Amino acid sequence: MRTWALTLLIFLSLSAFGQQASSDKSCLIVKMHKHSFGENMMRWTVAKPFNYVEGEFPKGIKFHYEMGDSLIREIKEKGGKVVVLNSEYGLPELEDARKSCKEFQADSERQNQDCN
């Protein structure tokens, strides 16, 4: 009897985790960090390759202006999407990134409705 209860508990927790990961529709727009001469000599730490532009972080991840590869990977593992712009992006590129995020969020909504 205890094994059945334990099996049921594990199954329910795994299914709840799967729904939580797939329902997160966070989308971040980031830009490549453009290094300037002598920048790292004036900082306490080395600059990370991506800078925040706009969007929402997934639940459980704190806001970071500068992001490294590991944080980008973590955002994607939590079901989020990351759109990367060049360091000197313009308004058309930003609008395309926003459109991409809206499409991603709409697709996530449709998948959640299909599951329910």
ABEGO torsion letter per residue (X at the ends): XAAAAAAAAAAAAAAAAAAAAAABABBBBBBBBBBBBGAAAABABBBBABBBABEBBBBGBBBBABBBAAAAAAAAAAGBBBBBBBABBBAAAAAAAAAAAAAAAAAAAAAAAAAX
